[in-house]
Amino acid sequence: NELPVSHNLFHCALIIPDDISYADTFAGQFTVNFRILILFAPVDNKVAMDTILPLMEATGTNSIYAKLNADLTLDGKAETSKVQGCSGIENTPMNNQTYLSTEFKLEVLLSS
């Protein structure tokens, strides 16, 4: 017997700082780029592909893009932010398991 699907699916976001540009403007602002890696479910899960697609849509209740664009100042911590793109569906190995994943690129403008 297999475990129910709900026991095999999870979402885990790894937020990884990427490039930093310190001298973007004369106003003391700088840009930080982040990689947001969403590990979703083991690749051998039967419904994983159907369930990850809504996370990658531009709109909808499960859309990560829509959630990031809903608050461009990131709760007042940034001047503005912009989702640069999504990698599509990938396989990411971690701890002897391969997970279905997708990665978003987020550009954040900060003031010093």
C-alpha positions in Angstrom: 0.0 0.0 0.0 1.2 3.5 -0.8 0.9 6.4 1.5 -1.9 8.9 0.5 -0.6 11.7 -1.9 -1.0 14.3 0.9 1.8 12.5 2.8 4.2 12.6 -0.1 3.9 16.2 -1.2 5.5 19.2 0.5 6.8 22.6 -0.4 10.1 23.9 0.8 11.6 27.2 -0.3 15.3 27.8 -0.2 16.1 31.5 -0.5 19.7 32.0 -1.7 21.4 35.4 -2.0 22.9 35.8 -5.5 24.6 38.8 -7.2 24.8 42.2 -5.4 25.3 45.5 -7.2 26.4 48.2 -4.8 26.6 51.2 -7.1 23.4 51.2 -9.0 22.5 54.8 -8.3 23.9 57.9 -6.8 21.1 57.8 -4.2 22.8 55.1 -2.1 20.7 52.3 -3.4 21.8 48.8 -4.4 20.4 45.7 -6.0 20.3 42.2 -4.5 19.3 39.3 -6.5 17.9 36.2 -4.9 17.3 32.6 -6.1 14.2 31.1 -4.7 14.4 27.4 -5.1 11.1 25.5 -4.5 11.6 21.8 -3.7 8.3 20.3 -4.3 8.0 16.5 -4.1 10.1 13.4 -5.0 10.1 13.0 -8.8 8.6 9.5 -8.6 5.4 10.9 -7.0 2.5 10.2 -9.4 0.7 13.6 -9.1 3.7 15.8 -8.5 3.8 17.3 -12.0 0.1 18.2 -12.0 0.5 19.8 -8.6 3.6 21.9 -9.3 2.2 23.6 -12.4 -0.2 26.0 -10.6 2.8 27.3 -8.5 4.4 28.4 -11.8 1.4 30.2 -13.3 1.3 34.0 -13.5 -2.0 34.2 -11.7 -4.1 32.1 -9.3 -4.3 31.3 -5.6 -1.2 29.0 -5.7 0.9 31.3 -8.0 4.3 32.1 -6.4 4.7 34.9 -9.1 1.4 36.5 -8.0 2.3 36.3 -4.3 5.7 38.0 -4.9 4.1 40.7 -7.0 1.4 41.4 -4.4 3.8 43.3 -2.2 6.7 44.7 -4.2 8.2 46.4 -1.1 8.4 43.1 0.7 6.6 44.4 3.7 8.4 47.7 3.6 11.9 46.2 3.7 12.7 47.1 0.0 12.3 50.1 -2.3 10.8 47.7 -4.9 11.3 44.2 -6.2 10.7 42.4 -9.5 10.4 38.7 -10.4 12.9 38.2 -13.2 11.8 34.8 -14.3 11.2 31.1 -13.5 13.4 28.2 -14.5 10.6 25.9 -15.4 10.5 22.4 -13.9 13.8 20.8 -12.9 15.1 17.8 -10.9 17.1 18.8 -7.9 19.1 16.1 -6.0 19.3 16.5 -2.2 20.0 14.0 0.6 20.0 10.9 -1.7 16.6 11.9 -3.1 15.7 13.7 -6.4 13.0 16.3 -6.0 10.8 18.1 -8.6 11.6 21.7 -8.3 11.4 25.2 -9.9 13.5 28.3 -9.3 12.5 31.9 -9.3 14.8 34.9 -9.7 13.9 37.9 -7.6 15.6 41.3 -8.0 15.3 43.6 -4.9 16.2 47.3 -4.8 17.4 48.4 -1.3 18.5 51.6 0.2 21.6 51.8 2.4 
